[in-house]
Amino acid sequence: MQLATLCYVMKDNKTLMLYRNKKENDYHEGKWNGLGGKFEKGETPEECVIREVKEESGLEIKDPKLHGIITFPMFDGLKDWYVFMFTVNNFSGNIIESNEGKLEWIPNDKLLELNLWEGDKIFIPWLFQGKYFSAKFIYRDKKLISHSVSFY
């Protein structure tokens, strides 16, 4: 099992997205993603997302808002991923050159036009609905097979 975070940094009706094109053997190569990554030992979801956003963007986020959890069984063919989904609009600092790809502010109404994972096109709108969710997205060979969700 792999615990991870994913965060969508927002300002002025735009979201900071990362185009993954720099890391060798990147499972996400060619896709646009939010910011985040794997937990380090002993971290809370909030500590992880704050650290990961800082490492990937240079931004120091405050008060990230948890929207839900998504389970991705055997997403990478190796393990189940449990991803804590956040948004944040309280941050400071300057964007750095990311070692994972190109960072860009994307208008919110254009997010679903990006080259996203199929499931991202389903769950990104949930981040704007104000409901907490628990979901499961099943992929095989990088293709979305099915998904389910409960809203609270």
Steps between C-alpha positions, in 0.01 A plus 500: 500500500625847409366812674519823300356848465380702205444875524347756266639847577246762391490877449296739285293218342820321393666182626873428508560183298815300436572360154710190570784495249835499686542189716646187346258204496217720632175300511315831450712622206301716258215557745395811690461453876446692817788513746576239760667172567581222741486523877824491693515300822289649778338776289137602521319562170530877565874482571551294185306732271670812641845345449423362153356829367808685632739248338320499164407868467687708758169620643430488872136406545289566806168344602463236227141376477441124491225405254520124504696183453539300181611138491686386187535119526825383337517831309863457401475121483696477825283617789177660608518879529293696753502868406383785724354774277554865594448849365663815633474872425715630784866499403813712476830490319610484140465212257827318434617288209358157584718194450191302401363715219355832393279694743225714353193689624203358308157670493257280693263481203785352290621234747306215343647581156850402619655158441385358835455149628145392411401489867626854561235627258241339728631606842631853430142639482433345844760736648270793420181342644560546872428135586741252658554185293644151522560343161664210323647521151609174338759518222650223291795577271449874554133482390210576731285188541246621757442733790266540795446780749317584821434866587456624856 
